Amino acid sequence: MQTTRPGALRCGVLAAAGTLAALLAACGQHESSSIERGRRVYVANCTVCHNTDPALPGSIGPPVAGSERALVEARVLRAEYPPGYTPKRSTRAMVALPQLAGSIDDLAAYLASVPPR
């Protein structure tokens, strides 16, 4: 019968725990990197009309913190509202920004990460 040395077993457990911690950290980095990319898209493209703090009203645009992905996609790509959505303002100042099509998920992740006030 083969026996395992206690030190070898302890090293194996520590190695497995280290691997698990690295994997969990990588998952968190992916999530925060999407939010960070969305924040950069927001700052570069949206703060002309919306506040730098998406929870506050901007010079022209309303607060957008907590916006759902369907709203972000409809407003940004088509300057429309999703079916059944009631706009916060009656203005039609926003223009479509189709060049942001590849950033919708990141932008929506960022806006979802900011709690509305």
C-alpha positions as CSV (number, residue, x, y, z in Angstrom):
1,M,0.0,0.0,0.0
2,Q,1.3,3.4,-1.0
3,T,1.2,6.3,1.4
4,T,1.2,10.0,0.7
5,R,3.5,12.2,2.6
6,P,1.6,14.9,4.6
7,G,3.8,17.7,3.1
8,A,3.1,16.6,-0.5
9,L,-0.7,16.5,0.2
10,R,-0.6,20.0,1.7
11,C,1.4,21.3,-1.3
12,G,-1.2,19.8,-3.7
13,V,-4.1,21.4,-1.7
14,L,-2.3,24.8,-1.7
15,A,-1.6,24.6,-5.4
16,A,-5.3,23.8,-6.2
17,A,-6.4,26.7,-3.9
18,G,-4.0,29.0,-5.7
19,T,-5.3,27.9,-9.1
20,L,-8.9,28.5,-8.0
21,A,-8.1,31.9,-6.6
22,A,-6.4,32.9,-9.9
23,L,-9.4,31.7,-11.9
24,L,-11.8,33.7,-9.7
25,A,-9.7,36.8,-10.0
26,A,-9.6,36.4,-13.8
27,C,-13.4,36.2,-13.8
28,G,-13.7,39.4,-11.8
29,Q,-11.2,41.1,-14.1
30,H,-13.2,40.2,-17.1
31,E,-16.4,41.7,-15.6
32,S,-14.6,44.9,-14.5
33,S,-12.8,45.2,-17.8
34,S,-16.2,45.2,-19.6
35,I,-17.5,47.9,-17.2
36,E,-14.3,49.9,-17.6
37,R,-14.5,49.7,-21.4
38,G,-18.1,50.8,-21.2
39,R,-17.1,53.7,-18.9
40,R,-14.5,54.8,-21.5
41,V,-17.1,54.6,-24.3
42,Y,-19.6,56.6,-22.1
43,V,-17.0,59.4,-21.3
44,A,-15.8,59.7,-24.9
45,N,-19.3,59.7,-26.6
46,C,-22.1,60.4,-24.1
47,T,-20.9,63.1,-21.8
48,V,-21.4,65.8,-24.4
49,C,-25.1,65.7,-23.5
50,H,-25.3,63.4,-20.4
51,N,-23.5,64.1,-17.1
52,T,-20.1,62.6,-16.4
53,D,-22.0,60.9,-13.6
54,P,-24.7,58.9,-15.4
55,A,-26.9,59.1,-12.3
56,L,-27.3,62.8,-12.7
57,P,-29.0,64.9,-15.4
58,G,-26.8,66.3,-18.2
59,S,-26.9,69.5,-20.1
60,I,-29.3,68.0,-22.6
61,G,-29.7,64.3,-21.7
62,P,-31.4,62.7,-18.8
63,P,-29.8,60.5,-16.2
64,V,-29.0,57.1,-17.8
65,A,-27.7,55.1,-14.8
66,G,-29.3,51.7,-14.5
67,S,-30.5,51.7,-18.1
68,E,-31.3,48.3,-19.5
69,R,-29.5,46.9,-22.5
70,A,-32.5,47.1,-24.7
71,L,-32.9,50.8,-24.1
72,V,-29.1,51.4,-24.6
73,E,-29.2,49.5,-27.9
74,A,-32.3,51.2,-29.2
75,R,-31.2,54.7,-28.2
76,V,-27.5,54.5,-29.2
77,L,-27.9,52.5,-32.5
78,R,-31.2,53.8,-33.8
79,A,-32.1,56.9,-31.7
80,E,-35.4,55.1,-30.9
81,Y,-37.0,53.7,-27.8
82,P,-37.8,50.1,-27.2
83,P,-41.5,49.1,-27.5
84,G,-43.4,50.1,-24.4
85,Y,-40.8,52.4,-23.0
86,T,-41.9,55.9,-21.7
87,P,-39.2,58.5,-22.4
88,K,-37.9,60.6,-19.5
89,R,-37.9,63.7,-21.7
90,S,-40.0,64.7,-24.8
91,T,-37.0,66.1,-26.7
92,R,-35.6,64.3,-29.8
93,A,-32.1,65.7,-29.6
94,M,-30.2,62.3,-29.5
95,V,-28.8,61.1,-32.7
96,A,-27.9,57.5,-33.6
97,L,-24.3,56.5,-33.0
98,P,-24.1,53.3,-35.1
99,Q,-20.3,53.3,-34.9
100,L,-20.8,52.1,-31.3
101,A,-22.5,48.9,-32.3
102,G,-19.5,46.8,-31.0
103,S,-19.6,48.6,-27.6
104,I,-23.2,48.2,-26.7
105,D,-22.6,45.3,-24.2
106,D,-19.8,47.2,-22.5
107,L,-21.8,50.4,-22.4
108,A,-24.8,48.6,-21.0
109,A,-22.6,46.9,-18.4
110,Y,-21.2,50.2,-17.3
111,L,-24.6,51.9,-17.0
112,A,-26.1,48.9,-15.2
113,S,-23.2,49.1,-12.7
114,V,-24.1,52.7,-11.7
115,P,-27.1,52.8,-9.4
116,P,-29.8,55.4,-10.3
117,R,-30.5,58.1,-7.7
